[in-house]
Amino acid sequence: MTSQTSTTTPAAAQGSHMWVLTLEMPGRGMSTQYGTWTPPADSTRYDVFVALRGHIVSQHPEMASANCVFFSLEPNRL
């Protein structure tokens, strides 16, 4: 199983950060999702990771015990 989620909106309507998160159930499936988000003030990178992982697991409950094989969170600007 591979899944992708993205947003394609004008830059002004996008979140302050762009993220990519890949979860894998070895030998059973993998899910990669990405998008933009503006985290709450004073959020840490860990807070964002936990929130995004929780979001993915809410959509794909079978990934609850999956391994994180990739996580990227960067400011959404060039």
C-alpha positions as CSV (number, residue, x, y, z in Angstrom):
1,M,0.0,0.0,0.0
2,T,1.3,3.4,-1.0
3,S,-0.6,6.5,-0.2
4,Q,0.1,10.2,-1.0
5,T,-1.7,13.3,0.1
6,S,-0.8,16.7,-1.1
7,T,-2.0,20.3,-1.3
8,T,-1.9,22.3,-4.4
9,T,-2.9,25.8,-3.4
10,P,-1.4,29.2,-4.0
11,A,1.6,29.9,-1.8
12,A,-0.3,32.5,0.2
13,A,-2.8,29.9,1.2
14,Q,-0.2,27.2,2.1
15,G,1.1,26.5,5.6
16,S,4.4,27.9,6.9
17,H,6.1,24.5,6.7
18,M,6.3,21.7,4.1
19,W,6.4,18.2,5.5
20,V,7.0,14.6,4.2
21,L,6.5,11.5,6.3
22,T,6.9,7.9,5.3
23,L,5.8,5.0,7.5
24,E,6.5,1.3,6.7
25,M,5.2,-2.0,8.0
26,P,8.1,-4.2,6.9
27,G,7.0,-6.7,4.3
28,R,3.4,-5.4,4.5
29,G,3.2,-1.9,3.2
30,M,4.4,1.7,3.2
31,S,2.6,5.0,3.3
32,T,4.1,8.4,2.2
33,Q,2.2,11.5,2.7
34,Y,3.1,15.2,2.4
35,G,1.6,18.6,2.6
36,T,1.9,22.0,4.2
37,W,0.9,23.1,7.7
38,T,1.3,26.0,10.1
39,P,2.1,24.5,13.5
40,P,0.8,26.2,16.6
41,A,3.1,28.8,18.2
42,D,6.0,27.3,20.3
43,S,5.6,23.9,18.7
44,T,8.7,21.8,18.6
45,R,9.8,19.5,15.7
46,Y,8.8,16.6,17.9
47,D,5.3,18.0,18.5
48,V,4.8,18.3,14.7
49,F,6.1,14.8,14.1
50,V,3.7,13.3,16.7
51,A,0.8,15.3,15.3
52,L,1.5,14.4,11.7
53,R,2.0,10.7,12.5
54,G,-1.3,10.7,14.5
55,H,-3.0,12.3,11.5
56,I,-1.7,9.5,9.1
57,V,-2.6,6.8,11.6
58,S,-6.1,8.2,11.9
59,Q,-6.5,7.8,8.1
60,H,-4.7,4.4,8.0
61,P,-5.1,2.7,11.4
62,E,-3.1,-0.3,10.2
63,M,0.0,1.9,10.3
64,A,-0.2,2.5,14.1
65,S,2.8,0.3,14.8
66,A,4.7,1.2,11.6
67,N,8.3,2.3,11.5
68,C,9.1,5.9,10.5
69,V,11.6,5.6,7.6
70,F,11.6,9.3,6.6
71,F,10.5,12.6,8.1
72,S,11.2,16.0,6.8
73,L,9.9,19.4,8.0
74,E,11.2,22.6,6.5
75,P,10.1,26.2,6.2
76,N,7.8,26.5,3.1
77,R,9.9,29.1,1.2
78,L,12.7,29.1,-1.3
